[in-house]
Amino acid sequence: MSNIHDEIIDILTPIIGFGLARTAVSTQCKKMGILPEELSEKNILEFSERFEKVLVIFAGDEVALTITHQIKSLK
């Protein structure tokens, strides 16, 4: 069974590539004061809301909204 951070990387990889996806998830987790492995149902909403702001810059509003919706549904 994969961790939530791995699932997020899988969602992002087709859009921004594996390396950037992994770095983006790690960076956002660091800003939240957690390790990527510590992403859980408890903090996925905060992660996705923070991450959406970053995604808008790189992918636009529509793509960012779609991706963050997928991330919020991870459990």
ZIVENPE-V947147 format. One line per field, one symbol per residue. ss: DSSP state (2 for helix, 1 for strand, 0 for the rest). phi: phi as a letter, one per 40 degrees, with the letter a starting at -180 (. if undefined). A space follows every 50 residues. Layout:
# ZIVENPE-V947147
ss->???
phi->???
This chain:
# ZIVENPE-V947147
ss->00022222222222220222222222222222000222000002222222 2222222220222222222222000
phi->.ccdccccccccdccbgccccccccccccdccgbcdcccadcbcccdccc cdcccdccbgdccdccccccccccb
